[in-house]
Each structure stands twice: as C-alpha cells, then as structure tokens.
Amino acid sequence: MTNSIAIGLGLLILGGIAIDAFLSGGDGLLFLAGKGLDLLEWIAFWR
C-alpha cells in the first residue's frame, strides 16, 4: 500500500466518522464499536 492510498483511506474513514457524528451524534460509530467488541469476544471463545 502506498502512502497516498493510506492517506486517502484514512481521510475517508475520518470523514465518515465526522459525518456520523454530525448527523446522528455518533450513534452509528457506537453501534459498530459494540458489534466489534461482540465479534472479538466470539472469536476469543473459539480460540
């Protein structure tokens, strides 16, 4: 991955977080964080 692709992806992710925070107060990001933690717990169970 080149630096320009990494910077572009980083800006895209930060832009999505900013739009979510502006439009819904960060509810979508909080939901995804909770589901990510659930996924980590599920993976740890099968380890």
N, CA, C and O of each residue as an XYZ file, in Angstrom:
188
protein
N       0.857     -1.166      0.000
C       0.000      0.000      0.000
C       0.905      1.232      0.000
O       1.828      1.346      0.807
N       0.626      2.123     -0.898
C       1.423      3.336     -0.965
C       0.921      4.358      0.052
O      -0.171      4.236      0.606
N       1.750      5.359      0.274
C       1.377      6.395      1.244
C       0.132      7.155      0.808
O      -0.697      7.515      1.643
N      -0.007      7.401     -0.482
C      -1.175      8.159     -0.948
C      -2.469      7.363     -0.750
O      -3.505      7.940     -0.418
N      -2.415      6.062     -0.948
C      -3.604      5.238     -0.711
C      -3.936      5.209      0.778
O      -5.104      5.303      1.157
N      -2.912      5.079      1.624
C      -3.136      5.055      3.069
C      -3.728      6.372      3.557
O      -4.637      6.370      4.387
N      -3.228      7.482      3.057
C      -3.761      8.795      3.449
C      -5.194      8.948      2.971
O      -6.044      9.457      3.702
N      -5.469      8.507      1.742
C      -6.830      8.579      1.210
C      -7.813      7.758      2.021
O      -8.911      8.223      2.324
N      -7.421      6.516      2.383
C      -8.297      5.684      3.200
C      -8.501      6.271      4.590
O      -9.608      6.232      5.127
N      -7.444      6.813      5.169
C      -7.557      7.450      6.488
C      -8.502      8.636      6.462
O      -9.322      8.805      7.365
N      -8.387      9.460      5.422
C      -9.281     10.617      5.299
C     -10.721     10.176      5.065
O     -11.653     10.799      5.572
N     -10.903      9.108      4.304
C     -12.248      8.589      4.057
C     -12.884      8.087      5.352
O     -14.057      8.355      5.613
N     -12.118      7.366      6.157
C     -12.636      6.857      7.430
C     -12.940      8.006      8.386
O     -13.995      8.031      9.020
N     -12.010      8.960      8.488
C     -12.257     10.112      9.370
C     -13.440     10.946      8.901
O     -14.194     11.471      9.721
N     -13.608     11.071      7.591
C     -14.758     11.783      7.056
C     -16.064     11.087      7.391
O     -17.052     11.739      7.729
N     -16.072      9.761      7.299
C     -17.268      9.004      7.660
C     -17.612      9.150      9.129
O     -18.781      9.271      9.493
N     -16.584      9.138      9.974
C     -16.816      9.331     11.410
C     -17.353     10.728     11.681
O     -18.258     10.902     12.497
N     -16.798     11.722     11.000
C     -17.249     13.106     11.192
C     -18.692     13.278     10.727
O     -19.480     13.949     11.393
N     -19.042     12.684      9.601
C     -20.421     12.786      9.102
C     -21.384     12.097     10.060
O     -22.469     12.610     10.334
N     -20.985     10.932     10.571
C     -21.832     10.228     11.531
C     -22.018     11.056     12.799
O     -23.128     11.153     13.323
N     -20.946     11.645     13.283
C     -21.035     12.453     14.498
C     -21.917     13.678     14.275
O     -22.656     14.085     15.171
N     -21.842     14.262     13.085
C     -22.629     15.456     12.793
C     -24.106     15.133     12.594
O     -24.970     15.864     13.078
N     -24.402     14.047     11.888
C     -25.793     13.749     11.546
C     -26.545     12.999     12.644
O     -27.727     13.257     12.870
N     -25.874     12.078     13.324
C     -26.615     11.266     14.293
C     -25.994     11.282     15.683
O     -26.388     10.489     16.539
N     -25.056     12.145     15.919
C     -24.458     12.235     17.234
C     -23.529     11.087     17.575
O     -23.226     10.876     18.750
N     -23.073     10.345     16.594
C     -22.141      9.251     16.829
C     -22.784      7.932     17.169
O     -22.100      7.010     17.612
N     -24.083      7.817     16.973
C     -24.777      6.573     17.310
C     -24.299      5.401     16.447
O     -24.157      4.281     16.939
N     -24.055      5.659     15.178
C     -23.601      4.589     14.284
C     -22.229      4.075     14.670
O     -21.989      2.868     14.641
N     -21.334      4.965     15.029
C     -19.992      4.559     15.436
C     -20.039      3.773     16.738
O     -19.315      2.791     16.897
N     -20.876      4.194     17.659
C     -21.029      3.474     18.921
C     -21.609      2.078     18.689
O     -21.191      1.115     19.331
N     -22.561      1.970     17.781
C     -23.145      0.674     17.434
C     -22.081     -0.251     16.841
O     -21.975     -1.414     17.231
N     -21.290      0.274     15.892
C     -20.257     -0.544     15.265
C     -19.173     -0.946     16.262
O     -18.645     -2.055     16.185
N     -18.840     -0.069     17.185
C     -17.849     -0.408     18.206
C     -18.365     -1.542     19.092
O     -17.612     -2.457     19.427
N     -19.621     -1.489     19.467
C     -20.208     -2.557     20.278
C     -20.230     -3.887     19.541
O     -19.924     -4.928     20.123
N     -20.592     -3.857     18.258
C     -20.606     -5.086     17.466
C     -19.193     -5.617     17.271
O     -18.992     -6.831     17.231
N     -18.209     -4.727     17.148
C     -16.827     -5.161     17.035
C     -16.346     -5.860     18.291
O     -15.627     -6.857     18.216
N     -16.740     -5.339     19.449
C     -16.387     -5.995     20.711
C     -17.064     -7.352     20.843
O     -16.464     -8.308     21.336
N     -18.328     -7.434     20.397
C     -19.017     -8.726     20.405
C     -18.298     -9.730     19.518
O     -18.172    -10.901     19.879
N     -17.827     -9.283     18.366
C     -17.097    -10.150     17.454
C     -15.792    -10.624     18.079
O     -15.437    -11.796     17.952
N     -15.074     -9.731     18.751
C     -13.834    -10.115     19.415
C     -14.073    -11.148     20.512
O     -13.299    -12.094     20.656
N     -15.134    -10.972     21.278
C     -15.462    -11.943     22.314
C     -15.821    -13.299     21.709
O     -15.452    -14.340     22.252
N     -16.536    -13.289     20.591
C     -16.926    -14.524     19.924
C     -15.695    -15.240     19.378
O     -15.586    -16.462     19.487
N     -14.769    -14.483     18.789
C     -13.540    -15.083     18.264
C     -12.696    -15.636     19.406
O     -12.128    -16.721     19.275
N     -12.599    -14.916     20.523
C     -11.815    -15.374     21.663
C     -12.408    -16.667     22.237
O     -11.672    -17.523     22.728
N     -13.717    -16.804     22.176
C     -14.357    -18.024     22.672
C     -13.910    -19.231     21.860
O     -13.698    -20.303     22.428
N     -13.761    -19.088     20.552
C     -13.401    -20.203     19.690
C     -11.907    -20.455     19.636
O     -11.461    -21.390     18.971
N     -11.146    -19.656     20.310
C      -9.693    -19.851     20.314
C      -9.336    -20.978     21.150
O      -8.155    -21.300     21.281
